[in-house]
């Protein structure tokens, strides 16, 4: 898979008249490294940033260890827009690094200041939300059409996911 950066990702999903806006926004991020099994977003905490996965993979899991379910998987070159980021509500799931991940993080306050400085950039935000809604719809559809109960335990065992709680 070809590695892309946040700027190229945003340009690919947006209909922005000024491509410089995606470059400015991508330069406002900070880099973070998560090792395998590190929690990127913790259930019960308010997410303070968006995450673009430069390298690695992440997974969202339900908390119940008895009936743990895979809610979503993110791969390299995908954006994690955690539940509660825009509404300032606590995250309803753990999002965990499946392997070592290099992530570009964009905080809510940075994004807010950027949108105040460049109101025309709301199309970037709309594009991000459109992608997230489509991904959520796809997850709901796949869960409702398939019974994953036999495969989930095997998947989690194979990935050696360790979660406290």
N, C-alpha and C positions, 0 to 999 in steps of 0.2 A: 504494500500500500504506500502510495506517495505521501510523504509528510508535507502538510501545509501549515501555515501559521494562522493566527486569529484574523489578521487582516484579509488574507485570501479567502478564509472561510466566510467572513462577513460579506465580502464582495460577491461571493457565489450565491448567497441567499437573499441579498438585498437588491432592491431597485433604487439605488441611491444615485442622484444626479452628480454628486460630488464625491468621487472615489477617495479623495483625501480624508473624508470624515472617518471612513473605516480604518485608515492608517493611523489617524490621531487617536481614535478609540483604542486600537490594539496596542499603541505605545503607552497607554495609561495603565496597563496591567502590570502585575508583579508575578514573578515565577515562584512556584512552590514544588517541592518534591514529596511524594507520598510513597512509602514502601508498601509492599504487598500486605494486605489486611489492615492498613491504616484507615481510619474513618475520615472521609473527606467532609461529609455532612453528618451530624449526629442527630438522631431522632430526639425531639423535644427542645432543640436549640434553634434559634432564628438564624437562617442562612444570611450571611453578610456579603457574599460574593457569588458571581457566576464563575464557572470553571470551564476553560477550553482545554481538552486533553491533547497536549502536544504529542506525547507518547504514552502508551499503556491502555488499560481498560479499567472500567469501574462497574459496580453492580449495586442496585437498590434491592434491599431485602426487607420483607416484613419482619417484625420483631419477634413474633411468637416462635420459640424454638421447636415446639411440638408440631406446628403446622407451617414452618417457615416456607415462604414462597419468594421466587425471583420476581420482582416487579418490573425491572428494566435493566438493560445492559447498555453501557456506553463504550465506544471503542475510540482508538486514535482518530483525531480530527473531528471530534464531536463536542458539542457544547452541553454542559450540564447546567440546566436552569432549575434549581431545586424548588420543590413545592414550598411556598411561603416566602420566597425571595422578594417578590414585588408587593406582597400584602403584609410583610413584616410579621408573619405568623410562624410558629415553630414548625420545623420540618417533621413530617409524619412518618419518616422512614430513615434508616441508616443508608448512606451511600458510601461504599467501601472500595478501596483500590484492590483490584484483582491481581495486579502485579505492580511492579514499580511504575509510577506515573509521574510524568513531568507535566505540570499544569500551569496555564496562564490564568491568574485570578483577577477579576474586575469587581471592585467593591460597589455596593449600592450607592454610597455617597459619591464616588468617582463618576459613576454612570449618571447620577442625578445632576452633578455639576456640568458634565459634558452636554446633557440635554438642555440645560439652562443656557449654556454658551452657544449651542448649535441646535435651535428648535427644529430645523429641517431634518435633523438626524432621527426624529421619531420614527421614520420609516425603517431604520435599523432595528429599533425596539419592536415594531410591528412584525418584522420578518422573524425575529427570534421567537416571539410569542406564537406566530403562525406555525413554525416548525415544531414547537413544543406541543401545541394542541394536536397537530397531526400525529406526532409520536404517541401521545396519550390515547388518541382514538385507536391507533393501531394496536397498542397494548391491550386495551379493553376488548377489542375485537378478537385478538388471538386468545386471550384468556377465556372469553365466552364460548369460543368455538372448539377449544381443545381442553382435554383433561390432562394436566401436567403432573398430577400427584405422584405417579410412579417415576417420572423422570427427574423431578426436582431434587429428591434426596441424593440420587446418583450424581447429579450436576454439582451439588454443594460439596459432596464428599470428594469429587474429583478436583474441585477448585480449592479444597482445604480451607474454607472460610472459617474464621474464628471470630465470634462476637461474644462479648460479655453481656450478661443480662438476659 
